[in-house]
């Protein structure tokens, strides 16, 4: 009964409230994480913080001191030696793609490799491992004045040694591309004249057929990148004529097109092009550059909450699919180069004010990935590199470069699989690191292969969505937490399995089981009662949870032994599988609270072992992450957690508490303070940190946090003196269930304020309450749908108005989730 869901649960709030009342609570300077113990002059101790209060102090190991800037224990003796540790601390290890040809699957999705016709020092066919490509496009041929395809201006009409390459890789397809960015601009009139005339179009088509046969190509890529709206119909007719000519010899016709929604909307008739184009190479880059007033990544994967321009991969793919372009015709272009800027001011995270004139004058506006490896990513570089899933960047003083890294390319490849697109095109091989500067050569191309060709092996046609629908065809997870202590409440607040209808949930998580010193899970009486629900609802996954704030602290040594000792990890994983199978659970929820930065790597190893053993037994593993962006960045290997779990549950509440000494909402969708402590900012951070959207779960609180104000309560902000009064059912300071909130408001005299975006609050006398109502739930659920997240979690079901006592239906919050997250369409099995 002493455990709770993270630091945000009512039992931890009660614990903190008691400390505050007795004057024994020590304040922290941060809401979550660790910080130096300021009372310790020897720098040996540090505090663990939650809700702005210290949960206790810990000491570093012998011969170590706590470094306040690194927020971890480091080798040293005495505070005066810490500064040298900061200077010599190594940068984090960069992501390296894990790809072994010997165990890789055959190609399924397309991997199109763009081969530059122009000369690049040190680059040639002998530098390329063509086994990692399904198609090679030779860029760019031109058009003569008499509308004949021409190799004038390029060193060779095809790739040097193309016949021998074909002999070695017989499944490889070769395409010649016509046009390109510069030729589309300088020769625009020529292209327009070509499109406008059926006769000229046929002349060009016939010349292409001859060129393909003569120089051993399998198809043509048409890369006219600057069409006008007036060209739309002519271009569609031209492509139909071209396709008709090429199809006689089974030649491929592809189109490289702009990746900006504005151009795609007005310049292409995709319905008319449907039967002509085999697939589109979507140029999803060059969204930002020296021509802009702000420095930003030129090919971000995901939408950013502050960016409404639609200049990102996610937006253009969504537009194409909404326009009717089939996913099997979309090949996403990935750049092997970056765009640089000269910035103004101290800000380094985009968007950043750019010195446009200096950026334009900079000779390195276009930076190949090979140059980035040589000058930025080397071990002795002074550049700061911020690797992210969506938009990596690096900076040095006022120089700023946005580019794709192996890590972000991996995530683009995963996005392609999730969206069931046809494949990826890397532009271009000559910009890649072909000289092993950043590690093994072709790290970007290898990252694509590591995703597309990872076991289990499937053809493109056989790939199916992995989410299985439940009774109402939900394609999102609805994770419902059921707490072991809710049955101990009295009166109408008592909640047990007889009060619980789990039919809305896809997963029910029982919080929390205890663990013995022998690394064995133990069942309590209430957990045994869950078996009845399991038998009645076989379509729902029932998971057992370990951790919570109380258990994590009471058994800290146990969790630390799992994190540090490989034999203990294996022992626990095996015993967990045995326990879960014996009691018919469908998986394990890992809710360890208080993770330290020094435990980051060990926690990843624990999760990997658990996932390996559980998946062998067809059991699921979910994991919880919590805290501020800073805490999560320091303490969680987000990519590891995403790769090795079935769901990552982000506890998106608890962002304002009584330690702030002011009123404020604890779970705003968007904070009016713009301090990053809101649902939208945290979810965006987790996505950029590598958590796969389909695995990311947004948490919804079915409770409110309460404050006692100094004087009569009013609209925020207002000074507070402590947590609010106890509720009649929960009987905990600072916390009210949704049922208690509803009953209080119904009694009258309360003033209500706020919005679904910033959060709802109400106040009366000296009591002030922040909470989520149904509109808040709907706003957050809409965000889940817009960003294709994995689903939602509700903490916890006994807080909903389950009888109901003041609502028009039972479980109004769960019903709100069902209404907005269930679909009416039958999904693929």
N, C-alpha and C positions, 0 to 999 in steps of 0.2 A: 504493500500500500504506500510505500514511500517513493516509488519510482514515478517518473513522469516523462512525457515526450519532450526531451531536450530541456533546456533551461527555461523554455517558454511555458511549460506545463504549470498547472496550478499548485502542485506540491512544492516545486522549487520556489515559486512565488511566495507560498506560505512560509517556507524556510527563511527566505530573505526578509519577509515581512517581520517575522519574530525577531530576527537579528536587529532589524531597524528599530523595532519597538523597545528592545532592551539595550539599544545603544552599542551593540557589539559588532555591527556591520562596518567593514572597511570599504571605502569607496575606491573605485578604479577610475583611471583617466579615460578608459575606453570601455565600450559596452561588452565586447566579447574578446576572448583570446588570452594572451599572457602579457605581462608587463613587469618591470623590475619592482622588487619590494623596496620602496623608498626608505624604510626604516632600517634596512640592512646596510651598514657602511662597508661591508666586505664584498658586496656584489655577488654573493653566493646564492641568494634566494630570489624567487620570482613568484608572482601571484597569478592565479587562474581566475579570470573575470567572466561574469555573466550578469547581464542586466545592469552593468555599471558597478557591481559589488564583487568583492573578493570571495570566492568559494574556499579559499585556503591558500597557503603558501607551500612551495616545494623548494628543495635545495638541489643544486647541481651536483654532479658526481665529483669525487676527489680530483684535484688538479684541474678543475674547470670553474669558470665564472660565468655569470649571466650577462650577455651582451645586450644592452638596451636598444641598440640600433638594429642588430640582427634578430633580436627577440628569440634567442636560443642560447644554450650553454655551449661555450667554446673553451678550448684549452687556454689556460692562463692562470695567473696568480695575482690577485689584487686588481682594483679598478683601473689603475693607471696603465695597464697593459692592454686594455680593450681596444684602443684606437688602432693599433697595428693589425688586430684581427679584422677590422672592417676593411682596411686597405688590401689585405692579402686574401680575403675570402674569395674563393673561386666563383665564377659565374655558373648558374645552373646548367646542367648538361642539356644540350639541344636534343630534340627528338630525332631519332634515326629510324627510318622505315625498316621493319622486319620482313624481309622477303627472301625466301629460299627457292631458287628455280627447281630444285629437285623435288620439292613437295608442293609446288604451285599447281593450281588447276589450269586446264587449257583456257584460252581466251573465250570469254562470253560477251561481255560488253566491249564496245569498240574502244581501242586506244589508238588515236590518230596522231601520228608524229609529223610535225611540220618541219621540212628540211629546206634550209635557205639556199637559194641559188647563188647569192652573192658570197664573196670570199670572206672567211673569218679565220684569223691566224690560228694555226694549230688544229683546225677542225676539218674533218673529212669523214667519208663513209667508214674508214677503219676505226674511227672513234665511237661508232654507234653499235649497240647491241640491238639489232632489229628484231630479235625474238620478243622484245617487250612492246612491240607495236603490232596492231592488226592492219593498219593502213599507214602509208607514207604519202604525204602531199609535198610535191616539189613546187616551191613558191619563188617567183611568180613569172609566168609567161605573159606576153602582151598581145595586142591586136594591131595589125598593120592598117594603114590607111584604106586598103581595099578589103578590109574585114576578114582577114585571114589570121588564124592563130600564129604567133611568131615567137621564136626564142631569141630574137634580136635583143641585145642588152644583157643577156645572161651568159655565163661562161660555157654552158653545155645545155643541149636540149633536154637532157634528162640527168638523173643522178649519176655521177661517174661510177662505172662498174655496176650499173643497175641490173644487167642481165645475170651477172654472177651472184648478186644479192638475191635475186629472184630464185636462182637455182638452189641456193642454200636455204631460203625461207619460202617454199612454194605456196604457202597459205597467205603470204603477205600481198596486199593490194596496193598498187601504185597509182596515184592521181596526179595530174598536172593542174595547177591553179592559175587562173587568169585574173589579173586585176591587182588587188591589194590596195592599201590605204592611199599611197602616193599616186599610183596610176589612175585610181578611181577619181582623184581630184584633178590631176593634170590632163587626163584624157577624157574628162567627163562628157564633152561634146561628142567625141567619137563613140562612146558607149550609148549615149542617147540616140544618136543617129542609127546605130546598129539595132537597137531595140525597136525603133519606130518603123523599120522597114522589114516586111516579111521576107523579101528577096535577099536583103543583106543578112538577115538572120539565118536563112538557109545556106547561104554562101559560107558563113562562119561555121555552121554546124557540119557541113561537109568537110571543111578543112580540119576540124577537130577530129573527126573520125579517122582521117588519113594520118594525123599527127599521133594519135593514140596507137594505131597499128604500127607505124614506123618506129616509134621510140619505146614500145613495150609498156604502155600504160593501160590501166584497167578502167579509167574514168576521168572525168573532168570536175574540178571544183570551180564554180563561178563566184568570184570574190569582188563583185562590184558593190562598194560600201557606201556610196553617196548618191543613191537615187533620189529623185524629186517625186512629190506626189503625182505629178503629171506623167511619170514613167510607169506607174503601177500597172496599168492594163498592158502597156507595150512589153514590160518586163515579163509578165505572166505568159503572153503569147510567145515571146522569144524563148523562154524556158521550155514551153511545150514543143516548139519546133526542134529545139536542141535534144530534148528527151526522146523524141520520135526517131531522130537520126542515130542516137547512141544506143538505143534499146535493140536495134537490129543486130548488134554484135554483143549484146548483154553488157554494155559499158555502164558504169555508174555515173550519175549526175548528182552532185551535191551543191549546196549554196552556202557560202560564208556570208553572214548577215550581221548587221549592227546589233549590239546588245542594249540599246537604249529604247525605252518604251515609246518615246516620242516619234522616233524614226520608224519603228516597227508598226506603229498605229497607222501612219499615213502613207507609207511607201511600199508596202507589200500586201498583196491580196492572197492570203494564205489558203483560202478556199480554192481559188483558181490554180494555185501552185501545188495542190495536194497530190495530184497524180504525176507531176513532173519531177519533183525533187525527192531523191531517195533519203537524204537526211540533211539537216541544217547544221552548219558549224556556227554556233552563236558566240559572237565576239564579246564575251562578258567581262570586259576590262576597258581601260582608258576612260573610266568614269570621272577621274580627277587627274589634274596635271598642272603644269606651270601656268596654264591659261586661267586658272581659278584664283579667287581671292582667298581661299582657304586651303590649307594642306590637309590631305586625306588620302586614304588608301584607294588605289585606282581600280581595285577589283574585290570589294568586300563581299563575303558570302551572304551574310545575313543582313536584314533590315536593322537599322539602329533607331532607337526611339526618338532621337533628336533629328533624324534625317527623313524628310518627307518627299525627297526627290525621286525615289524609285530607282536610284542609281546603285543597284546591288544585284547580285546573282539571283537571290531569292525572289525579288520583285519581277525580274524579267522572265524567269521560268514560269512563275505564276501567271503572268500576262499571256505568254505563249500558250499555256495550257487552257486558259480561259478563252483564248481566241479560237481554239479548236485544233491547234497543232498537236498531233499525237506524241506522247512521250517517247515512243520508239523512233521518232524522227529528229529528236533533239540531241545534239552532241555539244557539250559545253566546252568552250575554249578556256584554257587555263594559261595565264602568262608566265613565261620564264624570265620576266624582267620586272623592274620596279620603276616608279616615278619619284623623282626627288624634288624637294622644295627648299627654299630659304625662308625660315619662319620668323615671326615677330613675337617678342615676349617670352615668358618662361614656360608656358603651357606646352606639353609634349603629347598629350592624348588628343586625338582628333575629335572635332574639327579644330584646327589651329589657324590663327591669322597668318597669311602668307605674304611675304614681300614679293609681289607679282613681278616687278621689274627685275629684281635680282634673280628670281627663279627662272625667268625667261633667258637671262644672260648666262646662267649656269651651263657650262658645257656638258655636264653630266645629268641632263634632265631625264634621259633614258638610261637606266642602269641594268645591264644584264645580270642574271643570277650568278654567273661565273665571276663577274667583277664584285658583286656583293660578297661572295665567298672570300675573294682575295683581300678586300679592303675593310669589310665590316664584321664578318663572322669568324675571322681568325682569332686564335687564342690571345694574341697580344694586342688586339684592337682596343681602342679607347671608346668605341661606339657602345651605346647601350641598346641592346636588342630585346624587344618585347614580343615574344612569340605568342600568337593567339590562334584560335581555331578559325576565326573569321577574317581578321585583318591585321597581320603582323606588321611591325614597323621597327625602325632603328633611328637613333638620333645622336648627334654629336654637336654640342653647342647649338648653333642655329640651323644646322643641316639636318634634314629629316627625309627619310626614304620609306615609302610603303611598298611592300612586295609580298609575294607568296612564298612561304617556307615549306619544307617537306611536311610539317605538321598541318598547315592550313590546306595544302594540296590533298593530304590524306582526308581531311574533313570535307573538301569539295567532292572527292571521289565517293565518300560515304553518302553525301547528299544526293549524288547522282543515283546511287543504288536505291536510296529511300524513295526517290521520286520516280524510279524505274525509267530514267532517261537512257538513251542508247549508248552513251559513252562520253569520253573526254578527248579533247584535242590539246596537245601541248604545243604552244607557240613560243619559241621554236627551239629545235635541238641545239642550234649553234649558240644560244644564250644560256644553255644549261651548264652545269659544272662538269665538263667532260674531262677535266684534268685532275680530278680527285682532291681538290683543295678543301672542300667541306667534309670529306670522308669518301667513301666509295662513290664512283662517278654516277651521274644522272640520278641524284637523290629525288628530284621532283617526279621524274618518270617512274622511278622505283616505288614511290609512295602510291601512285595510281595503281600499279601492278599489285602492290601488297594488299590493296582493298578489293580490287576487281577479281583477283585470282586466289583469294583466300578460301580454304576448305570451309564447309563442304561444297563440292563442285556442283554447279548447276548451269544449265544453258540460260541464255537471256530469257527465252520464252518460258522456261520453267520457274523463274523467280516469282515468288508469290509474296504478298504482304504477310508478315509474321504475326500480326495481332489477330487473335481469334475473337469473334464476337461472342457476347453473352446473350441472355434471353431477349434483350431489347436491341440487339445488333450494335452494341457499343463498340466503337473502334478506338476508344480511349480507356485508360485505366481509371477506375474510381476506387481509391484505397481508403477504407474506413477503419479507423483505429478504435478498438474496444479495450477499455482499461479494466484491469483486474480489481481495482478498488471501488468502482462505481456501485457495486452491489452493497457496499457498507454505508452508503448514504441512507438517511432515514426519511420516512414519510413518502410524499409524492416524488421525491428526488431519487429514490432507490431505483437502480437500473440493473437488470440481469438479462440472461439470454431470453427469458420469456417476453421481455419488452423490445427485443431487437429483431427487426425485419431487415435482413441483409440483402434482399433481392435487388436493390438498386446498386449494390457494390459489385465490382469485379474482383476485389481482393478485400479480405478482412484480416487485419493484423491485431493479434492479441498482445497487449502490452501489460506487463513484461514478465518473462520467465526468469528464474534465478539460475545461477551456475555454481556448481560445487568446486572445491579446491582441486578436484580430480578432473576438471574440465568437462563435466557432465551437466547437461541441462536437466532441470527438475520441473515436474508438472505440479501445479496446484489444483485445488478442487474446481475452481472456476474454469481453468483451461480444459479440464476434463468435460465440463458441460458444453464446451464448444463443439464437441463431437456430434451432438444432436443436430446442431445447425449445419455441420458439414454434410451429414447424411441427408438432410432435407434440401440442401442446395449444392448438389455435386458440381454445378457449372461454375461455382465461385472458388477462387483460390484462398485458402486459409493459411496464414503465415504466423509463425511464432516470433516474437521480437525479444531481443536482449539489449540491455543498456538502459537508456533513460538517464536523467541527471543523477538520481539517487544511486542506482545500481552502478553507474559508471564511476562514481566517486567512492562508493563503499567497497567496490572490487577493483580499484585502480591498479593494484599490483597484479591482479589476474590479467587485465587487458594489456598491461605493459609487458607481461611475460609472453602473451600471444604475439605482440608486436615485435619483440626482440628475439624470441627463441623459435627457430624453425621446427624443432621437434614438438614444441607445445602447440604450434599452429596446426601441424598435421594431426596430432592427437585429438585436438578439439574438433577439427573438421570431420574426422571419422566418427567421433562420438555424436556430433550433431546430426549427421546423416542417419545413424542408427536410431537416435531418439525421434527424429521427425518421421521416419518411416514407421516406427513402432506405434506412434500416436496419430498417424494418418494426417500429419501436417503437409502442406504443399510447398513449404519453403521457410526461409529464415530472413528476418529483418534485422540488420545490424545497425544499432542506434547508439554507438559509443559517443559520449559527450565529454569534452575536455581534451580533445586531441591537441597535442603540442607540435610545433613546427619540427622539432627533432624526431618526432614519431612518424613523419610523413611517409618516408620510404617503407618502414616496417608495416604501416597500416595498409599500404598498397599490396605488400606481399601477403598479408593476412587475407585480404579480399580475394586475391588471385587463388590462394589455396582453397578457400571456401567455395569459390565459384567452380573450380575444377572438380571438387568432390561432389558438390550439390548437383551440378549439371549431369554428372555421370548417373546420378540417381533420379534424373528428371525432376529435380527440385529447383525452386527459384531462389534468387538472392536479391534483396533490395538493401539499400544503404541510405542513411540520412546525412545531409550536409547542412551546416548551420552557421550563422554568424554574419559578420560584415564581409565585404569584399576582401579587405586586408587579411582578416583571419583565414578565410577560405583559400586565398592565394598562398599563404604561408604554410597552412596545415594539411591541405588536401591535394593529392595528385589527381586532379579532376579527370584527366584523360584515362588514367588507370581505372578509376571508379566507373567511368562510363563504359569502358571496354569489358569490364569483368563483373557487371551486375545486370539484372533485368530491369532495374529502375533506380534512379537517383532522386530521392525525395528531398526537395529543398524546403526547409522550414521558413517560409516567407511570412514571418510575423515576429513580433518581439523587438521591433526597431525603435521603439520609444518606451521608456519605463520610468519608474519612480526615481531612479538614480539621477535622472535629468533634472529633477526638481521643478519641472514645468509640465503642464499638460501637453499632450500631443498624441496623434494616432499611432498605434503600435503595428499596424499592417496596411499602410496606405498603398494603393496601386501606384500612385505618383505623389511624391512628397512635395508640397509647395515650397519646402526649404531647399530643394535641389541638392540635397546632401548625399545622395546615393543610397539612402536608407529607405528604400521602398521596393515593392515587388518587381516592378518593371526593371529597375536598375540591377537588382540581384539576378534576375533571370537572364538578362542580357549578358551579365558578367559570366555566368555559368556557361552559357552558349559559346561565348568567345573563349572560354577556358577549355573547351573541348568536350563538354557534355553533349551527347547526341540528343537532338530535340525530342525524338521519339522515346527516349528514356527519361527525360526530365519531367518530374512531377511537381506541380505547384500546390502549395499547402493552403488550405482555407480554414481559418479559426472559427469554431462554433462557440466562442466565448469572447468576453470583453475584458479589457484591463481597466481597473478603476483607481482613482486617485482621490485623496482628501486635499482640498484646496485651502489656501490661506485666505480666509474670508469667503464671501459668497462666490460660488462657481459662476463662470462666464465663458464666453468664447475664448479659444486659445490664442496666444499662449498665456498661462497664468501660473504663478508660483504654487507649488504643492508642498505639503508637509509630510506626506507618506502615502501608503496604499489606501485604497478605499475600504469601506466596511465589508464585513462578511456577508455572503449570500445565504439565503435560508436553506438551500440544498447543498451547495458546495462547501459552505462553512470555511472558506479560506479568504484571508485578507488579499485585496487587490485583484480578485478574479470573480466574475459572474458568468454563469452559463447563459446561453442564448435564451433559455426558458426564463431564467431569473431576470434578465434584461427586459424581456417582453412583459413579464408580470409587473415589474417596476414601472415601466412606461404606461402600462394600462391603468395603474393606480392613479395617474394624473400628477400634474405639477412639474413635470420634466420638460425642459426646453431641448429641442433637437436641432442639430446643425450638421454641417459637412456635406459631402457629396460622395457618389459612388467612386469617383477618381481619387479623392483625397482621404476618404474614410468618413464614416458616420460617428457622431458623438452626441451625448446628451448629458445634461447637468441639472442638478436640483440641490438647493441649500449649499453645502460644502462638498458635495459628491459629484465627481466628473468621470464619465465612462467613455472609452473608445471601443468600437466594435464594428463588425461587418454585418450588414443586413442582406436581404436577398438581392438588392440592386448591386451591392458590392460584389457578391458572389458572381452575378451575371457578368459584370465588367471583367473580372479576372478570368472567367471561363471563356469569354469571347477572345481574350488574349491568348489563351491556350489553343483555341481553334485557329486563330490567325497565324500563329507561329508553329502550328503543327506539333505542339508539345505532346508528351506521352499521356497526360491526364492530370487529375487532381487528387489530393489527399484531404480528408476532413479530420481534424482533431477537435473533439472526439465525439462519437455518436451519442453518448449519454447526455451531452450538452444540448443537443437539439431538442425541440419541443415534442418529445416522443409520445406524450399521452393523448392529445395535446391539452395544455392548460390555458393557453391564451391565443393560439393560432387557429386558422380556419381549416387546417389539415394536420395530420400527424407528420412529424419530421419535415417541416417546411424547408429547411436548408438542404437536406438530402433530396427533396423533391425538386428544388431549384437546380441542383446539379443534374439530376436526371433529365429535366426538361430541356436544358441547354446543351448537354453533352451527349445524350443518346441520339442516334440517327435512325432514320426510318428505312434506310436502304440495306439490302442484304449484301453483306461483304463476302469476298472470296474466302474460301476455306483453305 
